[in-house]
Amino acid sequence: MSATLSSAAGIGRPALVALVLVAEMLHLSLLVESPDAGSGLLAAALAQLPVLGTVAVVAAGALLLLLSPRAADLVRLLQAADARPVWRLWLVANLVAYAALVSHTVSMFGAQRAGDPASASDLAAWLALATLVVGTWALAIAPSERWLAFARREWPALLVALGAGALTFGASLLAQSYWRPLARGTLDLAYRMLRPFYPQVEREPVSGMIGTPKLIVEIAPSCSGYEGIALITVFTAVYLWLFRGCLRFPHALLLLPVGIVTIWLANAVRIAALVAVGTSISPAIAVQGFHSQAGWIAFTTIALGLLFVAHKLLRLPEVEPAVQSEVVHTVRHPPESAPALLLPQLVLLGMSVIAAAFSAGFAYLYPLAILAAVAVLIRYREHYGALTWTVSPAAVGIGIAVFAMWMALEPAPAAGDGDLGARLASLPLWIAALWLVCRLVGSVLLVPVVEELAFR
């Protein structure tokens, strides 16, 4: 027990500091909007600020992927003989720098929206404050000499990660410039799907409109298909890298074009289904529920389908134990308990997304997600008796910190929006009571349990 607590305490500080940076990035992404900055080089640079968050996430993800085989050694490198109480001062400095960055961001983008263009000094100050935020955060993790040793040791991985970020930035510029041809193809395919069932369907290629007299939708840049293509490309590339010792190459590379074509076709199906739901079922459900969830349902389905095909058709024969040590980065087979640990969370998430897709601002079908997850727990109940449970003060502290960040990032509801009491009052009493019981059981009892199982 003491060893467990010591280990948890050892990772408590880096985990806390990492959560602070994640929360700051999420909060900043809510503040930064792409403004109409006019013309010129400065205006173009200012308009790309919202993309920097995505670039940073991609670069960080690529770096973590490259460093994952030697993560333990790198943690020891950064944290060796580091018992500095001054890390708290660096964390406070980080929070102060972030507060200054937020203030400058609000001022700069607020003035921009008011018609007062930002100056070069405004942009330089924003970049300087952002660098200060990242720098103080890094010093809260480890002293500067450790980071220099890390950079000297891992400079190839750092270059590759920066390259991944640069490619992401370039892809973003291309998508902004060439999304319209992709949108026209999506529009035409969705129209051809709808025409046999809805003769009154109309489309307007110039504005990107498609729909029926009951519901007309516009294909925005994010709906043209490039976001789904980028997601499935990154997902498939990471999968191929992680399982490169288990798959047949070059055959496995076919997963990339198959995934890209399939996700684009699925996006056209999503647009057509959106119009069909709004026409035949409810415009409110189509706009408030189906529109925001159908894309994730399609992506998840295609991603799982690619994994299934890869493991069925492209997997190498089992490696003999005597030869297995010679195979580099062979991914181990999951333990027999993996379905019992993962399926409750996956079923709960999947059913929650489906329930949200067919709702109009109020998840009437939420109890179905709870019942499905409980059914999975009952199915695998014999696997849970052997699990050990201990109390970790570090885990409790991290949980409290995450809760505080969650509440701070939660946007305030608009007037008249999310009126739970009014929605429940419109239902029969027994249905409203059943929904509240399911919500309470799900939020307080079920979600913590299935999340704990999934992390194990």
C-alpha positions as CSV (number, residue, x, y, z in Angstrom):
1,M,0.0,0.0,0.0
2,S,2.8,2.4,0.9
3,A,4.6,1.7,-2.4
4,T,1.4,2.4,-4.3
5,L,0.9,5.7,-2.5
6,S,4.6,6.6,-3.1
7,S,4.3,5.9,-6.8
8,A,1.1,7.9,-7.0
9,A,2.6,10.8,-5.2
10,G,5.6,10.6,-7.6
11,I,3.4,11.2,-10.6
12,G,1.0,13.6,-8.8
13,R,2.9,16.8,-9.5
14,P,3.6,16.2,-13.2
15,A,0.0,15.1,-13.6
16,L,-1.3,18.2,-11.9
17,V,0.9,20.5,-13.9
18,A,-0.1,18.7,-17.1
19,L,-3.8,19.1,-16.3
20,V,-3.2,22.8,-15.7
21,L,-1.8,23.2,-19.3
22,V,-4.6,21.2,-20.8
23,A,-7.2,23.3,-19.0
24,E,-5.5,26.5,-20.2
25,M,-5.4,25.3,-23.8
26,L,-9.1,24.4,-23.7
27,H,-10.0,27.7,-22.1
28,L,-7.9,29.7,-24.6
29,S,-9.6,27.8,-27.5
30,L,-12.9,29.1,-26.3
31,L,-11.6,32.7,-26.3
32,V,-9.8,32.8,-29.6
33,E,-12.0,33.2,-32.7
34,S,-10.9,33.7,-36.2
35,P,-11.6,37.4,-36.8
36,D,-12.2,39.3,-40.0
37,A,-8.8,41.0,-39.9
38,G,-8.8,42.6,-43.3
39,S,-5.9,42.1,-45.6
40,G,-2.1,42.0,-45.4
41,L,0.5,39.8,-43.8
42,L,-0.4,40.8,-40.2
43,A,-4.1,40.1,-40.8
44,A,-3.2,36.7,-42.3
45,A,-1.1,35.9,-39.2
46,L,-3.8,37.0,-36.8
47,A,-6.4,34.9,-38.6
48,Q,-4.2,31.8,-38.1
49,L,-4.0,32.1,-34.3
50,P,-6.9,29.7,-33.7
51,V,-5.1,27.0,-35.6
52,L,-2.1,27.1,-33.3
53,G,-4.0,25.0,-30.7
54,T,-4.5,22.2,-33.1
55,V,-0.9,22.4,-34.3
56,A,0.3,22.2,-30.7
57,V,-1.9,19.2,-30.0
58,V,-0.7,17.3,-33.1
59,A,3.0,18.1,-32.3
60,A,2.6,17.0,-28.7
61,G,0.8,13.8,-29.7
62,A,3.5,13.0,-32.3
63,L,6.2,13.6,-29.7
64,L,4.5,11.4,-27.1
65,L,4.1,8.7,-29.6
66,L,7.7,8.7,-30.6
67,L,8.9,8.8,-26.9
68,S,6.5,6.2,-25.6
69,P,8.9,3.2,-25.9
70,R,11.3,5.0,-23.5
71,A,8.9,7.0,-21.5
72,A,10.0,5.7,-18.1
73,D,13.6,6.6,-18.8
74,L,12.7,10.1,-19.9
75,V,10.6,10.6,-16.8
76,R,13.5,9.6,-14.7
77,L,15.7,12.0,-16.7
78,L,13.4,15.0,-16.1
79,Q,12.6,14.2,-12.4
80,A,16.0,12.8,-11.2
81,A,17.0,14.4,-7.9
82,D,14.3,17.0,-8.3
83,A,12.8,17.8,-5.0
84,R,12.4,21.5,-5.6
85,P,9.7,23.2,-3.6
86,V,10.2,26.1,-6.0
87,W,8.0,24.2,-8.6
88,R,5.0,25.7,-6.9
89,L,6.3,29.2,-7.5
90,W,6.7,28.3,-11.2
91,L,3.2,27.0,-11.3
92,V,1.9,30.3,-9.8
93,A,4.0,32.2,-12.3
94,N,2.4,30.1,-15.0
95,L,-1.1,31.0,-13.8
96,V,-0.2,34.7,-13.6
97,A,1.2,34.6,-17.2
98,Y,-1.9,32.8,-18.4
99,A,-4.1,35.4,-16.8
100,A,-2.1,38.1,-18.7
101,L,-2.5,36.1,-21.9
102,V,-6.2,35.8,-21.4
103,S,-6.5,39.5,-20.7
104,H,-4.5,40.4,-23.8
105,T,-6.4,37.9,-26.0
106,V,-9.8,39.3,-24.9
107,S,-8.6,42.9,-25.5
108,M,-7.0,42.1,-28.9
109,F,-9.8,40.1,-30.3
110,G,-12.5,42.4,-28.8
111,A,-10.9,45.4,-30.4
112,Q,-10.7,43.5,-33.7
113,R,-14.4,42.7,-33.6
114,A,-15.0,46.4,-32.9
115,G,-13.2,47.4,-36.1
116,D,-9.9,48.4,-34.6
117,P,-7.2,46.2,-36.3
118,A,-4.6,44.6,-34.2
119,S,-1.1,45.9,-34.6
120,A,2.2,44.0,-35.0
121,S,3.1,44.9,-31.4
122,D,-0.2,43.3,-30.3
123,L,0.6,40.1,-32.1
124,A,4.2,40.1,-30.8
125,A,3.0,40.6,-27.3
126,W,0.5,37.7,-27.7
127,L,3.2,35.3,-28.9
128,A,5.6,36.5,-26.1
129,L,2.9,35.8,-23.4
130,A,2.1,32.4,-24.9
131,T,5.8,31.5,-24.9
132,L,6.0,32.7,-21.2
133,V,3.0,30.4,-20.3
134,V,4.7,27.4,-21.9
135,G,8.1,28.2,-20.4
136,T,6.8,28.6,-16.8
137,W,4.8,25.4,-17.2
138,A,7.9,23.5,-18.3
139,L,9.9,24.8,-15.3
140,A,7.2,23.6,-13.0
141,I,7.8,20.1,-14.4
142,A,11.6,20.1,-14.2
143,P,14.5,22.5,-14.0
144,S,16.0,24.0,-17.1
145,E,19.2,21.9,-17.1
146,R,17.0,18.7,-17.3
147,W,15.1,20.1,-20.3
148,L,18.4,20.9,-22.0
149,A,19.6,17.3,-21.4
150,F,16.2,16.1,-22.8
151,A,16.6,18.3,-25.9
152,R,20.2,17.1,-26.5
153,R,19.0,13.5,-26.2
154,E,15.8,13.6,-28.1
155,W,16.4,16.2,-30.8
156,P,15.4,13.9,-33.6
157,A,12.0,13.2,-32.0
158,L,11.5,16.9,-31.4
159,L,12.3,17.7,-35.1
160,V,9.8,15.1,-36.2
161,A,7.1,16.5,-33.9
162,L,7.7,20.0,-35.1
163,G,7.4,18.7,-38.7
164,A,4.1,17.1,-37.8
165,G,2.9,20.4,-36.5
166,A,4.1,22.2,-39.6
167,L,2.3,19.7,-41.8
168,T,-0.8,20.2,-39.8
169,F,-0.6,24.0,-40.3
170,G,0.0,23.5,-44.0
171,A,-2.9,21.2,-44.3
172,S,-5.1,23.7,-42.5
173,L,-4.2,26.4,-45.0
174,L,-4.9,24.0,-47.9
175,A,-8.3,23.1,-46.4
176,Q,-9.2,26.7,-46.0
177,S,-8.4,27.4,-49.6
178,Y,-9.7,24.2,-51.3
179,W,-12.7,23.1,-49.1
180,R,-15.3,24.3,-51.6
181,P,-14.5,21.7,-54.3
182,L,-14.8,19.0,-51.6
183,A,-18.1,20.5,-50.4
184,R,-19.5,20.5,-53.9
185,G,-18.8,16.8,-54.2
186,T,-20.4,16.1,-50.8
187,L,-23.4,18.2,-51.8
188,D,-23.9,16.4,-55.1
189,L,-23.6,12.9,-53.6
190,A,-26.0,13.8,-50.8
191,Y,-28.5,15.1,-53.3
192,R,-28.3,11.9,-55.3
193,M,-29.0,9.9,-52.2
194,L,-32.0,12.0,-51.2
195,R,-33.6,12.4,-54.6
196,P,-35.2,8.9,-54.8
197,F,-36.9,9.3,-51.4
198,Y,-37.7,13.1,-51.4
199,P,-38.6,14.4,-54.9
200,Q,-38.9,17.9,-53.5
201,V,-35.3,18.0,-52.4
202,E,-33.3,21.0,-53.8
203,R,-29.7,22.1,-53.8
204,E,-27.8,25.3,-54.4
205,P,-24.2,24.6,-55.4
206,V,-23.0,28.2,-55.0
207,S,-24.1,28.7,-51.5
208,G,-23.8,25.0,-50.5
209,M,-27.5,24.7,-49.6
210,I,-29.4,21.4,-49.7
211,G,-32.8,20.4,-48.2
212,T,-36.5,20.1,-48.5
213,P,-39.3,22.6,-47.6
214,K,-39.1,21.4,-44.0
215,L,-35.4,21.7,-43.5
216,I,-32.6,23.3,-45.5
217,V,-29.0,23.0,-44.4
218,E,-25.7,24.7,-45.5
219,I,-22.5,22.8,-46.0
220,A,-19.9,24.8,-44.0
221,P,-16.2,24.2,-44.3
222,S,-16.2,21.8,-41.4
223,C,-19.0,19.8,-43.1
224,S,-17.3,19.5,-46.4
225,G,-15.4,16.4,-45.3
226,Y,-11.8,17.5,-44.7
227,E,-12.1,17.3,-40.9
228,G,-13.2,13.7,-41.1
229,I,-10.5,12.9,-43.6
230,A,-7.9,14.5,-41.3
231,L,-9.1,12.5,-38.3
232,I,-9.2,9.2,-40.0
233,T,-5.8,9.7,-41.6
234,V,-4.2,10.6,-38.2
235,F,-6.0,7.7,-36.5
236,T,-4.9,5.1,-39.2
237,A,-1.4,6.4,-39.3
238,V,-1.0,6.1,-35.5
239,Y,-2.5,2.6,-35.6
240,L,-0.2,1.5,-38.4
241,W,2.8,2.8,-36.4
242,L,1.8,1.2,-33.1
243,F,1.0,-2.2,-34.8
244,R,3.8,-2.1,-37.4
245,G,5.3,-5.3,-36.0
246,C,2.0,-7.2,-36.2
247,L,0.7,-6.2,-39.7
248,R,1.5,-7.2,-43.2
249,F,3.2,-4.4,-45.1
250,P,2.9,-2.9,-47.7
251,H,-0.7,-4.3,-47.7
252,A,-1.6,-2.5,-44.5
253,L,-1.0,0.8,-46.2
254,L,-4.2,0.3,-48.1
255,L,-6.0,1.2,-44.9
256,L,-5.2,4.9,-45.5
257,P,-7.0,5.4,-48.9
258,V,-9.8,3.0,-47.8
259,G,-10.3,5.1,-44.7
260,I,-10.2,8.4,-46.5
261,V,-12.7,7.3,-49.2
262,T,-15.0,5.7,-46.6
263,I,-15.1,8.7,-44.3
264,W,-15.9,11.1,-47.2
265,L,-18.7,8.8,-48.3
266,A,-20.0,8.6,-44.7
267,N,-20.0,12.4,-44.5
268,A,-22.2,12.6,-47.6
269,V,-24.5,10.0,-46.0
270,R,-24.5,12.1,-42.8
271,I,-25.7,15.2,-44.7
272,A,-28.4,13.2,-46.5
273,A,-29.5,11.6,-43.2
274,L,-29.6,15.0,-41.5
275,V,-32.0,16.3,-44.2
276,A,-34.0,13.0,-43.9
277,V,-34.3,13.2,-40.1
278,G,-35.4,16.8,-40.3
279,T,-37.9,16.1,-43.0
280,S,-39.4,12.9,-41.8
281,I,-38.9,13.0,-38.0
282,S,-38.2,16.4,-36.5
283,P,-36.2,19.5,-37.6
284,A,-35.3,20.1,-33.9
285,I,-33.9,16.6,-33.5
286,A,-31.9,17.0,-36.8
287,V,-30.4,20.4,-35.8
288,Q,-29.9,20.0,-32.1
289,G,-29.1,16.3,-31.8
290,F,-28.3,14.4,-35.0
291,H,-26.2,17.2,-36.6
292,S,-23.6,17.3,-33.7
293,Q,-23.4,13.5,-33.1
294,A,-23.7,11.8,-36.5
295,G,-20.2,12.7,-37.5
296,W,-18.7,11.1,-34.4
297,I,-20.9,8.0,-34.8
298,A,-19.6,7.7,-38.4
299,F,-16.0,8.2,-37.4
300,T,-16.1,5.7,-34.6
301,T,-17.8,3.1,-36.7
302,I,-15.3,3.5,-39.6
303,A,-12.3,3.4,-37.2
304,L,-13.5,0.3,-35.5
305,G,-14.3,-1.3,-38.9
306,L,-10.7,-0.6,-40.1
307,L,-9.4,-2.2,-37.0
308,F,-11.6,-5.2,-37.5
309,V,-10.5,-5.6,-41.1
310,A,-6.8,-5.1,-40.2
311,H,-6.9,-7.8,-37.5
312,K,-8.8,-10.2,-39.6
313,L,-7.0,-9.8,-43.0
314,L,-3.7,-8.1,-42.4
315,R,-2.3,-9.5,-39.2
316,L,0.9,-11.5,-39.3
317,P,1.0,-15.0,-38.0
318,E,1.7,-15.5,-34.4
319,V,5.5,-15.1,-33.6
320,E,7.1,-18.0,-31.8
321,P,8.4,-17.2,-28.3
322,A,12.0,-17.8,-29.3
323,V,11.7,-15.3,-32.1
324,Q,9.4,-12.8,-30.4
325,S,12.3,-11.0,-28.7
326,E,13.8,-10.2,-32.0
327,V,10.6,-8.4,-33.2
328,V,10.8,-4.7,-32.5
329,H,7.8,-3.1,-30.8
330,T,5.5,-6.1,-31.2
331,V,2.2,-5.1,-29.5
332,R,1.2,-7.5,-26.8
333,H,-2.1,-9.3,-27.1
334,P,-4.7,-7.8,-24.7
335,P,-5.4,-9.8,-21.6
336,E,-8.6,-11.9,-21.3
337,S,-10.0,-9.4,-18.9
338,A,-9.8,-6.5,-21.4
339,P,-13.5,-6.9,-22.6
340,A,-14.7,-6.9,-19.0
341,L,-12.7,-3.7,-18.2
342,L,-13.3,-1.8,-21.4
343,L,-16.8,-2.7,-22.7
344,P,-18.8,-1.0,-19.9
345,Q,-17.2,2.3,-20.7
346,L,-17.4,1.8,-24.4
347,V,-21.1,0.8,-24.3
348,L,-22.0,3.7,-22.1
349,L,-20.2,6.2,-24.4
350,G,-21.7,4.7,-27.5
351,M,-25.2,4.6,-26.3
352,S,-25.0,8.1,-24.9
353,V,-23.9,9.4,-28.3
354,I,-26.8,7.6,-30.0
355,A,-29.2,8.9,-27.4
356,A,-28.0,12.4,-27.9
357,A,-28.2,12.1,-31.7
358,F,-32.0,11.5,-31.5
359,S,-32.8,14.2,-29.0
360,A,-33.6,17.9,-29.2
361,G,-31.8,19.5,-26.4
362,F,-33.0,16.9,-23.8
363,A,-31.6,13.3,-23.7
364,Y,-34.9,11.4,-23.3
365,L,-33.1,8.2,-24.2
366,Y,-30.4,8.6,-21.6
367,P,-31.8,5.7,-19.4
368,L,-31.1,3.3,-22.3
369,A,-27.4,4.0,-22.1
370,I,-27.5,3.3,-18.3
371,L,-29.4,0.1,-18.8
372,A,-27.0,-1.1,-21.5
373,A,-23.9,-0.4,-19.4
374,V,-25.4,-2.1,-16.3
375,A,-26.2,-5.2,-18.5
376,V,-22.5,-5.4,-19.6
377,L,-21.4,-5.1,-15.9
378,I,-23.7,-8.0,-15.0
379,R,-22.5,-10.0,-18.0
380,Y,-18.9,-9.8,-16.8
381,R,-19.5,-9.7,-13.0
382,E,-17.3,-12.7,-12.3
383,H,-14.2,-10.8,-13.5
384,Y,-14.6,-8.0,-11.0
385,G,-14.3,-10.0,-7.8
386,A,-10.5,-10.4,-8.1
387,L,-9.9,-6.6,-8.5
388,T,-8.2,-4.8,-5.6
389,W,-9.3,-1.4,-4.5
390,T,-7.2,1.1,-2.6
391,V,-7.5,4.8,-1.7
392,S,-4.9,7.1,-3.3
393,P,-4.7,10.7,-1.9
394,A,-3.0,11.8,-5.1
395,A,-5.9,10.4,-7.2
396,V,-8.4,12.2,-5.0
397,G,-6.5,15.5,-5.3
398,I,-6.3,15.1,-9.1
399,G,-10.0,14.4,-9.2
400,I,-10.8,17.5,-7.3
401,A,-8.6,19.6,-9.5
402,V,-10.2,18.1,-12.7
403,F,-13.7,18.9,-11.2
404,A,-12.7,22.5,-10.5
405,M,-11.3,22.9,-14.0
406,W,-14.4,21.3,-15.5
407,M,-16.7,23.7,-13.7
408,A,-14.5,26.7,-14.7
409,L,-14.7,25.7,-18.3
410,E,-18.4,24.9,-18.4
411,P,-20.1,27.7,-20.3
412,A,-23.1,29.4,-18.7
413,P,-26.4,28.4,-20.2
414,A,-28.2,30.9,-22.4
415,A,-31.5,32.3,-21.2
416,G,-34.2,29.7,-21.6
417,D,-31.7,27.1,-22.7
418,G,-31.3,23.8,-20.9
419,D,-34.4,24.2,-18.7
420,L,-34.4,20.7,-17.2
421,G,-37.3,21.4,-14.9
422,A,-39.6,22.5,-17.7
423,R,-38.6,19.4,-19.8
424,L,-39.3,17.0,-17.0
425,A,-42.6,18.7,-16.1
426,S,-43.8,18.1,-19.6
427,L,-43.4,14.3,-19.1
428,P,-45.7,12.0,-17.2
429,L,-44.7,11.8,-13.5
430,W,-43.5,8.2,-13.6
431,I,-41.3,8.8,-16.7
432,A,-39.8,12.0,-15.1
433,A,-39.1,10.1,-11.9
434,L,-37.5,7.2,-13.8
435,W,-35.3,9.5,-15.8
436,L,-34.1,11.3,-12.7
437,V,-33.3,8.0,-11.0
438,C,-31.3,6.9,-14.0
439,R,-29.5,10.2,-14.2
440,L,-28.5,10.0,-10.5
441,V,-27.4,6.4,-10.7
442,G,-25.5,7.0,-13.9
443,S,-23.7,10.2,-12.8
444,V,-22.9,9.2,-9.2
445,L,-22.5,5.5,-9.2
446,L,-22.1,4.1,-12.7
447,V,-19.8,6.6,-14.5
448,P,-17.0,6.5,-11.8
449,V,-17.0,2.7,-11.8
450,V,-16.8,2.2,-15.6
451,E,-14.2,4.9,-15.9
452,E,-12.1,3.2,-13.2
453,L,-12.4,-0.1,-14.9
454,A,-11.4,1.4,-18.3
455,F,-8.3,3.1,-16.9
456,R,-7.3,-0.2,-15.3
